[in-house]
Amino acid sequence: MDRQNIHSSVHSSFRSRDSTSSTRSDPREKIKDCLRKFIAFMFTQVGVGALVVCYAILGAAGFMHIEKDSPDEQLENVKQWRQSCVEQLWNITNRYNVLNQTQWMYNSNHVLKIFQNNISNAIHQGYTGRTPEDIWSFPAALMYSLSVFTMIGYGNVVPKTAWGKVSTIAYACFGIPIYILYFCNMGKVLAQSFKWLYITAHECSRREDVLIEDGEMQPIKRKVTVPSTACLWVISFYILSGTIMFGAWEKWNYLDSTYFCVISLCKIGFGDFVPGANIADSAEGSHLKLVINFIYVLLGMGLVAMCYNLMCEDVQVKVRELREELKNCLDDITLKITVCMNDTKYYHQRQTRNVK
């Protein structure tokens, strides 16, 4: 029996070695193992941040390739309207310049009004007077990608081709879940880091409460939460830094600069104020502003997620404390009512005894 057991154990060990060696040598298993590790890494904090940046860069390259080389119909229409307006004004001048001034002014105003209406409609549809090569630079496409999957939607740069619109729909459907994952993970990481800093500063600036038990002094451990006011101060400081930075660059007043920062971080994005949209700026300066705006908004979203997590924790702790206080208050009221009823009952019994 002992020999059989030894033989079976040796045989099983050889089998396990053969199976492990076969799995190690199998390329499919190696590929599956690498894919598992890659997916596990992509769901970490560093992986999610890298995924968001790579997704934005990939989207910027794709939108540049789709929109940059396509002809702009609005630009051609505006050129035709301008040429037609000039020709009509020349014909009117050639006909009414000497004989009838009133008729010349009436017809000229009519032609200019039509041209004005056409230009205003083109501006509402996104006409800026720039060619697709100028509009769809890499920083502008990068900012457009960010505005799509973060749901800000500035609206200053929009796709005009059919493929661009279809790509935007698909890009948003895949990008919004990635952004939500980034929002949750980055919020947790920043919340833990800021909470550790706050607790460290809180412990250094405050003496520990001690409890004497059996003649020994032991520190009382209390749960410290970051107050909501600290989160509001962090967001206010971040908005203030953006206000000063964009106000100095774009020559905006402080109200407009603060308005832009708040609208961007709240993901409203009206698009009336966008860095780098000034035509008078050079191409390099405009591109730099768009890149820094990309970094500012992406980090700001992480700070908003951090403050959301910390404020939720603070609210939960306060609700729990309020519930305990209400429970203690109800217990005190119940005890007082019980004591009062017992006293009245004893008083009535004593009166009845005295009457008898």
C-alpha positions as YAML, in Angstrom:
chain: A
units: angstrom
residues:
- id: 1
  name: MET
  ca: [0.00, 0.00, 0.00]
- id: 2
  name: ASP
  ca: [2.81, 2.43, 0.82]
- id: 3
  name: ARG
  ca: [4.49, 1.75, -2.51]
- id: 4
  name: GLN
  ca: [1.22, 2.32, -4.35]
- id: 5
  name: ASN
  ca: [0.63, 5.64, -2.54]
- id: 6
  name: ILE
  ca: [4.16, 6.80, -3.28]
- id: 7
  name: HIS
  ca: [3.79, 5.79, -6.91]
- id: 8
  name: SER
  ca: [0.45, 7.62, -7.27]
- id: 9
  name: SER
  ca: [1.77, 10.78, -5.58]
- id: 10
  name: VAL
  ca: [4.84, 10.84, -7.84]
- id: 11
  name: HIS
  ca: [2.65, 10.26, -10.87]
- id: 12
  name: SER
  ca: [0.29, 13.11, -9.86]
- id: 13
  name: SER
  ca: [3.24, 15.44, -9.27]
- id: 14
  name: PHE
  ca: [4.56, 14.68, -12.74]
- id: 15
  name: ARG
  ca: [1.10, 15.38, -14.15]
- id: 16
  name: SER
  ca: [0.87, 18.74, -12.38]
- id: 17
  name: ARG
  ca: [4.34, 19.66, -13.62]
- id: 18
  name: ASP
  ca: [3.40, 18.66, -17.15]
- id: 19
  name: SER
  ca: [0.17, 20.68, -16.96]
- id: 20
  name: THR
  ca: [1.93, 23.79, -15.60]
- id: 21
  name: SER
  ca: [4.70, 23.48, -18.14]
- id: 22
  name: SER
  ca: [2.14, 23.06, -20.92]
- id: 23
  name: THR
  ca: [0.21, 26.15, -19.79]
- id: 24
  name: ARG
  ca: [3.43, 28.11, -19.54]
- id: 25
  name: SER
  ca: [4.51, 27.05, -22.99]
- id: 26
  name: ASP
  ca: [1.05, 27.61, -24.49]
- id: 27
  name: PRO
  ca: [1.05, 31.03, -26.25]
- id: 28
  name: ARG
  ca: [-2.73, 31.35, -25.85]
- id: 29
  name: GLU
  ca: [-2.44, 31.17, -22.10]
- id: 30
  name: LYS
  ca: [0.32, 33.76, -22.16]
- id: 31
  name: ILE
  ca: [-1.83, 36.11, -24.24]
- id: 32
  name: LYS
  ca: [-4.81, 35.59, -21.90]
- id: 33
  name: ASP
  ca: [-2.60, 36.23, -18.86]
- id: 34
  name: CYS
  ca: [-1.25, 39.44, -20.41]
- id: 35
  name: LEU
  ca: [-4.75, 40.60, -21.26]
- id: 36
  name: ARG
  ca: [-5.92, 39.94, -17.70]
- id: 37
  name: LYS
  ca: [-3.02, 41.93, -16.28]
- id: 38
  name: PHE
  ca: [-3.58, 44.76, -18.77]
- id: 39
  name: ILE
  ca: [-7.31, 44.99, -17.95]
- id: 40
  name: ALA
  ca: [-6.56, 44.91, -14.21]
- id: 41
  name: PHE
  ca: [-4.03, 47.72, -14.66]
- id: 42
  name: MET
  ca: [-6.43, 49.81, -16.76]
- id: 43
  name: PHE
  ca: [-8.96, 49.74, -13.93]
- id: 44
  name: THR
  ca: [-6.44, 51.18, -11.47]
- id: 45
  name: GLN
  ca: [-6.12, 54.91, -10.84]
- id: 46
  name: VAL
  ca: [-3.02, 55.35, -13.01]
- id: 47
  name: GLY
  ca: [-4.49, 53.20, -15.75]
- id: 48
  name: VAL
  ca: [-7.78, 55.11, -15.85]
- id: 49
  name: GLY
  ca: [-5.98, 58.45, -16.05]
- id: 50
  name: ALA
  ca: [-3.75, 57.19, -18.86]
- id: 51
  name: LEU
  ca: [-6.80, 55.72, -20.59]
- id: 52
  name: VAL
  ca: [-8.60, 59.07, -20.54]
- id: 53
  name: VAL
  ca: [-5.59, 60.94, -21.94]
- id: 54
  name: CYS
  ca: [-4.97, 58.32, -24.64]
- id: 55
  name: TYR
  ca: [-8.66, 58.28, -25.55]
- id: 56
  name: ALA
  ca: [-8.65, 62.06, -25.93]
- id: 57
  name: ILE
  ca: [-5.49, 61.99, -28.08]
- id: 58
  name: LEU
  ca: [-6.92, 59.20, -30.24]
- id: 59
  name: GLY
  ca: [-10.16, 61.13, -30.69]
- id: 60
  name: ALA
  ca: [-8.28, 64.32, -31.58]
- id: 61
  name: ALA
  ca: [-6.27, 62.51, -34.27]
- id: 62
  name: GLY
  ca: [-9.43, 60.92, -35.68]
- id: 63
  name: PHE
  ca: [-11.44, 64.14, -35.82]
- id: 64
  name: MET
  ca: [-8.50, 65.98, -37.40]
- id: 65
  name: HIS
  ca: [-8.27, 63.32, -40.12]
- id: 66
  name: ILE
  ca: [-12.03, 63.47, -40.80]
- id: 67
  name: GLU
  ca: [-12.67, 67.22, -40.66]
- id: 68
  name: LYS
  ca: [-9.40, 68.84, -41.69]
- id: 69
  name: ASP
  ca: [-9.30, 67.68, -45.33]
- id: 70
  name: SER
  ca: [-13.03, 68.05, -46.01]
- id: 71
  name: PRO
  ca: [-14.20, 71.11, -48.01]
- id: 72
  name: ASP
  ca: [-16.11, 73.71, -46.02]
- id: 73
  name: GLU
  ca: [-19.40, 74.46, -47.77]
- id: 74
  name: GLN
  ca: [-20.16, 77.47, -45.57]
- id: 75
  name: LEU
  ca: [-16.86, 79.09, -46.46]
- id: 76
  name: GLU
  ca: [-17.61, 78.72, -50.16]
- id: 77
  name: ASN
  ca: [-21.17, 79.98, -49.66]
- id: 78
  name: VAL
  ca: [-19.93, 83.09, -47.86]
- id: 79
  name: LYS
  ca: [-17.49, 83.81, -50.71]
- id: 80
  name: GLN
  ca: [-20.30, 83.50, -53.24]
- id: 81
  name: TRP
  ca: [-22.59, 85.75, -51.17]
- id: 82
  name: ARG
  ca: [-19.88, 88.38, -50.88]
- id: 83
  name: GLN
  ca: [-19.14, 88.28, -54.61]
- id: 84
  name: SER
  ca: [-22.82, 88.45, -55.46]
- id: 85
  name: CYS
  ca: [-23.32, 91.39, -53.09]
- id: 86
  name: VAL
  ca: [-20.42, 93.29, -54.69]
- id: 87
  name: GLU
  ca: [-21.76, 92.66, -58.19]
- id: 88
  name: GLN
  ca: [-25.27, 93.76, -57.27]
- id: 89
  name: LEU
  ca: [-23.96, 96.93, -55.62]
- id: 90
  name: TRP
  ca: [-21.93, 97.70, -58.73]
- id: 91
  name: ASN
  ca: [-24.97, 97.24, -60.96]
- id: 92
  name: ILE
  ca: [-27.08, 99.44, -58.71]
- id: 93
  name: THR
  ca: [-24.37, 102.13, -58.64]
- id: 94
  name: ASN
  ca: [-23.95, 102.01, -62.38]
- id: 95
  name: ARG
  ca: [-27.69, 102.43, -62.84]
- id: 96
  name: TYR
  ca: [-28.77, 104.90, -60.11]
- id: 97
  name: ASN
  ca: [-25.63, 106.84, -59.17]
- id: 98
  name: VAL
  ca: [-26.50, 109.97, -61.22]
- id: 99
  name: LEU
  ca: [-30.23, 109.85, -61.88]
- id: 100
  name: ASN
  ca: [-31.97, 108.55, -58.70]
- id: 101
  name: GLN
  ca: [-30.21, 108.62, -55.32]
- id: 102
  name: THR
  ca: [-33.26, 107.43, -53.36]
- id: 103
  name: GLN
  ca: [-33.73, 104.38, -55.52]
- id: 104
  name: TRP
  ca: [-30.00, 103.59, -55.29]
- id: 105
  name: MET
  ca: [-30.06, 103.67, -51.46]
- id: 106
  name: TYR
  ca: [-33.23, 101.56, -51.30]
- id: 107
  name: ASN
  ca: [-31.85, 98.82, -53.54]
- id: 108
  name: SER
  ca: [-28.45, 98.89, -51.86]
- id: 109
  name: ASN
  ca: [-30.02, 98.49, -48.41]
- id: 110
  name: HIS
  ca: [-32.07, 95.57, -49.71]
- id: 111
  name: VAL
  ca: [-28.98, 93.81, -51.06]
- id: 112
  name: LEU
  ca: [-26.96, 94.45, -47.88]
- id: 113
  name: LYS
  ca: [-29.81, 93.21, -45.71]
- id: 114
  name: ILE
  ca: [-29.92, 89.91, -47.59]
- id: 115
  name: PHE
  ca: [-26.15, 89.56, -47.21]
- id: 116
  name: GLN
  ca: [-26.39, 90.37, -43.50]
- id: 117
  name: ASN
  ca: [-29.08, 87.72, -42.93]
- id: 118
  name: ASN
  ca: [-27.06, 85.09, -44.77]
- id: 119
  name: ILE
  ca: [-23.93, 85.87, -42.72]
- id: 120
  name: SER
  ca: [-25.82, 85.82, -39.41]
- id: 121
  name: ASN
  ca: [-27.35, 82.42, -40.26]
- id: 122
  name: ALA
  ca: [-23.91, 81.10, -41.19]
- id: 123
  name: ILE
  ca: [-22.47, 82.35, -37.86]
- id: 124
  name: HIS
  ca: [-25.25, 80.57, -35.94]
- id: 125
  name: GLN
  ca: [-24.28, 77.38, -37.79]
- id: 126
  name: GLY
  ca: [-20.63, 77.71, -36.74]
- id: 127
  name: TYR
  ca: [-19.04, 79.96, -39.37]
- id: 128
  name: THR
  ca: [-15.92, 81.72, -38.06]
- id: 129
  name: GLY
  ca: [-14.19, 82.80, -41.26]
- id: 130
  name: ARG
  ca: [-11.36, 80.28, -40.76]
- id: 131
  name: THR
  ca: [-10.46, 77.32, -42.94]
- id: 132
  name: PRO
  ca: [-10.77, 73.73, -41.65]
- id: 133
  name: GLU
  ca: [-6.95, 73.58, -41.38]
- id: 134
  name: ASP
  ca: [-7.02, 76.51, -38.97]
- id: 135
  name: ILE
  ca: [-10.02, 75.26, -36.98]
- id: 136
  name: TRP
  ca: [-9.04, 71.61, -36.58]
- id: 137
  name: SER
  ca: [-5.55, 71.95, -35.18]
- id: 138
  name: PHE
  ca: [-4.41, 69.24, -32.77]
- id: 139
  name: PRO
  ca: [-4.99, 71.28, -29.55]
- id: 140
  name: ALA
  ca: [-8.44, 72.37, -30.80]
- id: 141
  name: ALA
  ca: [-9.34, 68.76, -31.69]
- id: 142
  name: LEU
  ca: [-8.01, 67.64, -28.29]
- id: 143
  name: MET
  ca: [-10.23, 70.19, -26.56]
- id: 144
  name: TYR
  ca: [-13.18, 69.09, -28.69]
- id: 145
  name: SER
  ca: [-12.62, 65.46, -27.67]
- id: 146
  name: LEU
  ca: [-12.51, 66.47, -24.00]
- id: 147
  name: SER
  ca: [-15.70, 68.51, -24.34]
- id: 148
  name: VAL
  ca: [-17.47, 65.52, -25.90]
- id: 149
  name: PHE
  ca: [-16.80, 62.75, -23.35]
- id: 150
  name: THR
  ca: [-16.89, 65.09, -20.32]
- id: 151
  name: MET
  ca: [-20.28, 66.40, -21.55]
- id: 152
  name: ILE
  ca: [-19.19, 70.06, -21.39]
- id: 153
  name: GLY
  ca: [-19.89, 70.83, -25.05]
- id: 154
  name: TYR
  ca: [-18.50, 74.33, -25.61]
- id: 155
  name: GLY
  ca: [-19.89, 74.47, -29.14]
- id: 156
  name: ASN
  ca: [-17.18, 76.70, -30.62]
- id: 157
  name: VAL
  ca: [-15.83, 73.78, -32.69]
- id: 158
  name: VAL
  ca: [-18.38, 71.41, -34.25]
- id: 159
  name: PRO
  ca: [-18.16, 68.70, -36.93]
- id: 160
  name: LYS
  ca: [-19.65, 69.65, -40.29]
- id: 161
  name: THR
  ca: [-19.24, 66.40, -42.22]
- id: 162
  name: ALA
  ca: [-21.53, 63.39, -41.97]
- id: 163
  name: TRP
  ca: [-18.64, 61.12, -40.91]
- id: 164
  name: GLY
  ca: [-17.63, 63.63, -38.26]
- id: 165
  name: LYS
  ca: [-21.12, 63.64, -36.75]
- id: 166
  name: VAL
  ca: [-21.35, 59.83, -36.78]
- id: 167
  name: SER
  ca: [-17.88, 59.57, -35.20]
- id: 168
  name: THR
  ca: [-18.90, 62.05, -32.50]
- id: 169
  name: ILE
  ca: [-21.91, 59.90, -31.58]
- id: 170
  name: ALA
  ca: [-19.81, 56.74, -31.33]
- id: 171
  name: TYR
  ca: [-17.01, 58.59, -29.52]
- id: 172
  name: ALA
  ca: [-19.42, 59.94, -26.90]
- id: 173
  name: CYS
  ca: [-21.08, 56.54, -26.34]
- id: 174
  name: PHE
  ca: [-17.73, 54.90, -25.53]
- id: 175
  name: GLY
  ca: [-16.09, 57.93, -23.90]
- id: 176
  name: ILE
  ca: [-18.72, 58.87, -21.32]
- id: 177
  name: PRO
  ca: [-18.41, 55.53, -19.39]
- id: 178
  name: ILE
  ca: [-14.61, 55.94, -19.44]
- id: 179
  name: TYR
  ca: [-14.98, 59.45, -18.03]
- id: 180
  name: ILE
  ca: [-17.36, 58.22, -15.30]
- id: 181
  name: LEU
  ca: [-14.80, 55.57, -14.35]
- id: 182
  name: TYR
  ca: [-12.09, 58.26, -14.25]
- id: 183
  name: PHE
  ca: [-14.36, 60.51, -12.19]
- id: 184
  name: CYS
  ca: [-14.99, 57.81, -9.57]
- id: 185
  name: ASN
  ca: [-11.41, 56.49, -9.33]
- id: 186
  name: MET
  ca: [-9.69, 59.86, -9.37]
- id: 187
  name: GLY
  ca: [-12.15, 61.15, -6.79]
- id: 188
  name: LYS
  ca: [-11.28, 58.28, -4.44]
- id: 189
  name: VAL
  ca: [-7.52, 58.74, -4.85]
- id: 190
  name: LEU
  ca: [-7.57, 62.50, -4.35]
- id: 191
  name: ALA
  ca: [-10.04, 62.16, -1.47]
- id: 192
  name: GLN
  ca: [-7.79, 59.68, 0.35]
- id: 193
  name: SER
  ca: [-4.71, 61.85, -0.23]
- id: 194
  name: PHE
  ca: [-6.40, 65.06, 0.90]
- id: 195
  name: LYS
  ca: [-7.95, 63.29, 3.89]
- id: 196
  name: TRP
  ca: [-4.52, 62.00, 4.95]
- id: 197
  name: LEU
  ca: [-3.06, 65.51, 4.70]
- id: 198
  name: TYR
  ca: [-5.96, 66.99, 6.64]
- id: 199
  name: ILE
  ca: [-5.76, 64.37, 9.40]
- id: 200
  name: THR
  ca: [-1.99, 64.81, 9.66]
- id: 201
  name: ALA
  ca: [-2.33, 68.58, 9.95]
- id: 202
  name: HIS
  ca: [-5.21, 68.16, 12.41]
- id: 203
  name: GLU
  ca: [-3.20, 65.83, 14.68]
- id: 204
  name: CYS
  ca: [-0.13, 68.10, 14.59]
- id: 205
  name: SER
  ca: [-2.09, 71.22, 15.50]
- id: 206
  name: ARG
  ca: [-4.17, 69.69, 18.27]
- id: 207
  name: ARG
  ca: [-3.32, 67.89, 21.50]
- id: 208
  name: GLU
  ca: [-4.51, 64.35, 21.93]
- id: 209
  name: ASP
  ca: [-7.32, 63.69, 24.38]
- id: 210
  name: VAL
  ca: [-6.31, 61.08, 26.92]
- id: 211
  name: LEU
  ca: [-8.30, 58.65, 29.00]
- id: 212
  name: ILE
  ca: [-7.01, 57.34, 32.33]
- id: 213
  name: GLU
  ca: [-7.64, 53.63, 32.79]
- id: 214
  name: ASP
  ca: [-6.04, 51.59, 35.60]
- id: 215
  name: GLY
  ca: [-3.64, 54.42, 36.33]
- id: 216
  name: GLU
  ca: [-2.42, 54.59, 32.71]
- id: 217
  name: MET
  ca: [-3.04, 57.38, 30.20]
- id: 218
  name: GLN
  ca: [-4.32, 56.17, 26.86]
- id: 219
  name: PRO
  ca: [-5.09, 58.42, 23.87]
- id: 220
  name: ILE
  ca: [-8.69, 58.58, 22.72]
- id: 221
  name: LYS
  ca: [-9.00, 57.71, 19.05]
- id: 222
  name: ARG
  ca: [-11.64, 59.75, 17.28]
- id: 223
  name: LYS
  ca: [-12.72, 59.53, 13.66]
- id: 224
  name: VAL
  ca: [-11.74, 62.71, 11.86]
- id: 225
  name: THR
  ca: [-13.62, 63.69, 8.70]
- id: 226
  name: VAL
  ca: [-12.80, 66.48, 6.30]
- id: 227
  name: PRO
  ca: [-15.44, 69.24, 6.72]
- id: 228
  name: SER
  ca: [-17.38, 70.51, 3.75]
- id: 229
  name: THR
  ca: [-15.93, 73.99, 4.25]
- id: 230
  name: ALA
  ca: [-12.42, 72.66, 3.51]
- id: 231
  name: CYS
  ca: [-13.66, 71.19, 0.23]
- id: 232
  name: LEU
  ca: [-15.29, 74.50, -0.69]
- id: 233
  name: TRP
  ca: [-12.04, 76.31, 0.07]
- id: 234
  name: VAL
  ca: [-10.11, 73.96, -2.24]
- id: 235
  name: ILE
  ca: [-12.55, 74.46, -5.12]
- id: 236
  name: SER
  ca: [-12.61, 78.22, -4.51]
- id: 237
  name: PHE
  ca: [-8.79, 78.38, -4.63]
- id: 238
  name: TYR
  ca: [-8.74, 76.36, -7.86]
- id: 239
  name: ILE
  ca: [-11.35, 78.64, -9.46]
- id: 240
  name: LEU
  ca: [-9.41, 81.70, -8.27]
- id: 241
  name: SER
  ca: [-6.19, 80.43, -9.86]
- id: 242
  name: GLY
  ca: [-8.05, 79.78, -13.13]
- id: 243
  name: THR
  ca: [-9.65, 83.23, -12.94]
- id: 244
  name: ILE
  ca: [-6.27, 84.96, -12.64]
- id: 245
  name: MET
  ca: [-4.64, 82.79, -15.33]
- id: 246
  name: PHE
  ca: [-7.35, 83.05, -18.01]
- id: 247
  name: GLY
  ca: [-8.01, 86.70, -17.19]
- id: 248
  name: ALA
  ca: [-4.36, 87.57, -17.83]
- id: 249
  name: TRP
  ca: [-4.19, 85.54, -21.04]
- id: 250
  name: GLU
  ca: [-7.50, 86.40, -22.69]
- id: 251
  name: LYS
  ca: [-7.78, 89.97, -21.32]
- id: 252
  name: TRP
  ca: [-11.12, 89.03, -19.72]
- id: 253
  name: ASN
  ca: [-12.37, 90.81, -16.65]
- id: 254
  name: TYR
  ca: [-12.46, 88.79, -13.45]
- id: 255
  name: LEU
  ca: [-16.22, 88.24, -13.63]
- id: 256
  name: ASP
  ca: [-16.04, 86.71, -17.12]
- id: 257
  name: SER
  ca: [-13.00, 84.61, -16.19]
- id: 258
  name: THR
  ca: [-14.69, 83.28, -13.03]
- id: 259
  name: TYR
  ca: [-17.84, 82.66, -15.06]
- id: 260
  name: PHE
  ca: [-15.86, 80.56, -17.56]
- id: 261
  name: CYS
  ca: [-14.14, 78.48, -14.82]
- id: 262
  name: VAL
  ca: [-17.37, 77.73, -12.97]
- id: 263
  name: ILE
  ca: [-19.28, 76.93, -16.16]
- id: 264
  name: SER
  ca: [-16.52, 74.55, -17.30]
- id: 265
  name: LEU
  ca: [-16.17, 72.72, -13.97]
- id: 266
  name: CYS
  ca: [-19.95, 72.41, -13.66]
- id: 267
  name: LYS
  ca: [-20.02, 70.88, -17.18]
- id: 268
  name: ILE
  ca: [-22.48, 73.44, -18.53]
- id: 269
  name: GLY
  ca: [-20.26, 74.89, -21.25]
- id: 270
  name: PHE
  ca: [-22.23, 77.60, -23.03]
- id: 271
  name: GLY
  ca: [-19.30, 78.31, -25.35]
- id: 272
  name: ASP
  ca: [-19.49, 82.10, -25.21]
- id: 273
  name: PHE
  ca: [-16.05, 82.20, -23.55]
- id: 274
  name: VAL
  ca: [-13.39, 79.74, -24.74]
- id: 275
  name: PRO
  ca: [-9.59, 80.19, -24.37]
- id: 276
  name: GLY
  ca: [-7.70, 80.45, -27.64]
- id: 277
  name: ALA
  ca: [-10.79, 81.48, -29.63]
- id: 278
  name: ASN
  ca: [-9.52, 85.01, -30.23]
- id: 279
  name: ILE
  ca: [-8.60, 85.40, -33.91]
- id: 280
  name: ALA
  ca: [-6.01, 88.07, -33.13]
- id: 281
  name: ASP
  ca: [-3.86, 85.58, -31.20]
- id: 282
  name: SER
  ca: [-1.02, 83.78, -32.91]
- id: 283
  name: ALA
  ca: [-1.38, 80.10, -33.74]
- id: 284
  name: GLU
  ca: [1.21, 79.00, -31.16]
- id: 285
  name: GLY
  ca: [-0.33, 81.08, -28.38]
- id: 286
  name: SER
  ca: [-3.82, 79.81, -29.18]
- id: 287
  name: HIS
  ca: [-2.64, 76.19, -29.19]
- id: 288
  name: LEU
  ca: [-0.86, 76.61, -25.85]
- id: 289
  name: LYS
  ca: [-3.98, 78.06, -24.27]
- id: 290
  name: LEU
  ca: [-6.08, 75.15, -25.49]
- id: 291
  name: VAL
  ca: [-3.62, 72.58, -24.11]
- id: 292
  name: ILE
  ca: [-3.48, 74.29, -20.71]
- id: 293
  name: ASN
  ca: [-7.27, 74.58, -20.72]
- id: 294
  name: PHE
  ca: [-7.41, 70.81, -21.37]
- id: 295
  name: ILE
  ca: [-5.17, 70.13, -18.35]
- id: 296
  name: TYR
  ca: [-7.05, 72.64, -16.18]
- id: 297
  name: VAL
  ca: [-10.45, 71.12, -16.91]
- id: 298
  name: LEU
  ca: [-9.25, 67.52, -16.51]
- id: 299
  name: LEU
  ca: [-7.62, 68.22, -13.13]
- id: 300
  name: GLY
  ca: [-10.62, 70.31, -12.09]
- id: 301
  name: MET
  ca: [-12.95, 67.38, -12.75]
- id: 302
  name: GLY
  ca: [-10.77, 65.26, -10.45]
- id: 303
  name: LEU
  ca: [-10.97, 67.92, -7.71]
- id: 304
  name: VAL
  ca: [-14.74, 68.10, -8.10]
- id: 305
  name: ALA
  ca: [-14.91, 64.31, -7.71]
- id: 306
  name: MET
  ca: [-12.66, 64.53, -4.63]
- id: 307
  name: CYS
  ca: [-14.85, 67.18, -3.00]
- id: 308
  name: TYR
  ca: [-17.96, 65.18, -3.86]
- id: 309
  name: ASN
  ca: [-16.63, 62.07, -2.07]
- id: 310
  name: LEU
  ca: [-15.43, 64.02, 0.97]
- id: 311
  name: MET
  ca: [-18.65, 66.01, 1.28]
- id: 312
  name: CYS
  ca: [-20.72, 62.83, 1.00]
- id: 313
  name: GLU
  ca: [-18.70, 61.29, 3.83]
- id: 314
  name: ASP
  ca: [-19.09, 64.45, 5.93]
- id: 315
  name: VAL
  ca: [-22.84, 64.52, 5.33]
- id: 316
  name: GLN
  ca: [-23.16, 60.83, 6.26]
- id: 317
  name: VAL
  ca: [-21.29, 61.41, 9.54]
- id: 318
  name: LYS
  ca: [-23.43, 64.46, 10.36]
- id: 319
  name: VAL
  ca: [-26.64, 62.58, 9.56]
- id: 320
  name: ARG
  ca: [-25.50, 59.74, 11.80]
- id: 321
  name: GLU
  ca: [-24.70, 62.17, 14.62]
- id: 322
  name: LEU
  ca: [-28.04, 63.93, 14.14]
- id: 323
  name: ARG
  ca: [-29.82, 60.59, 14.29]
- id: 324
  name: GLU
  ca: [-28.06, 59.72, 17.57]
- id: 325
  name: GLU
  ca: [-28.89, 63.14, 19.02]
- id: 326
  name: LEU
  ca: [-32.53, 62.77, 18.04]
- id: 327
  name: LYS
  ca: [-32.60, 59.29, 19.56]
- id: 328
  name: ASN
  ca: [-31.09, 60.58, 22.81]
- id: 329
  name: CYS
  ca: [-33.53, 63.49, 22.83]
- id: 330
  name: LEU
  ca: [-36.49, 61.16, 22.34]
- id: 331
  name: ASP
  ca: [-35.20, 58.89, 25.10]
- id: 332
  name: ASP
  ca: [-34.92, 61.87, 27.46]
- id: 333
  name: ILE
  ca: [-38.43, 63.04, 26.59]
- id: 334
  name: THR
  ca: [-39.81, 59.52, 27.09]
- id: 335
  name: LEU
  ca: [-38.02, 59.26, 30.44]
- id: 336
  name: LYS
  ca: [-39.37, 62.65, 31.58]
- id: 337
  name: ILE
  ca: [-42.91, 61.74, 30.53]
- id: 338
  name: THR
  ca: [-42.65, 58.41, 32.37]
- id: 339
  name: VAL
  ca: [-41.34, 60.09, 35.53]
- id: 340
  name: CYS
  ca: [-44.04, 62.75, 35.32]
- id: 341
  name: MET
  ca: [-46.78, 60.14, 34.92]
- id: 342
  name: ASN
  ca: [-45.43, 58.16, 37.85]
- id: 343
  name: ASP
  ca: [-45.33, 61.30, 40.02]
- id: 344
  name: THR
  ca: [-48.93, 62.23, 39.14]
- id: 345
  name: LYS
  ca: [-50.06, 58.68, 39.80]
- id: 346
  name: TYR
  ca: [-48.34, 58.68, 43.20]
- id: 347
  name: TYR
  ca: [-49.84, 62.10, 44.00]
- id: 348
  name: HIS
  ca: [-53.39, 60.91, 43.20]
- id: 349
  name: GLN
  ca: [-52.94, 57.76, 45.27]
- id: 350
  name: ARG
  ca: [-51.74, 59.84, 48.21]
- id: 351
  name: GLN
  ca: [-54.71, 62.19, 47.94]
- id: 352
  name: THR
  ca: [-57.19, 59.31, 47.93]
- id: 353
  name: ARG
  ca: [-55.56, 57.89, 51.09]
- id: 354
  name: ASN
  ca: [-55.82, 61.23, 52.86]
- id: 355
  name: VAL
  ca: [-59.53, 61.54, 51.93]
- id: 356
  name: LYS
  ca: [-60.27, 58.09, 53.32]
...
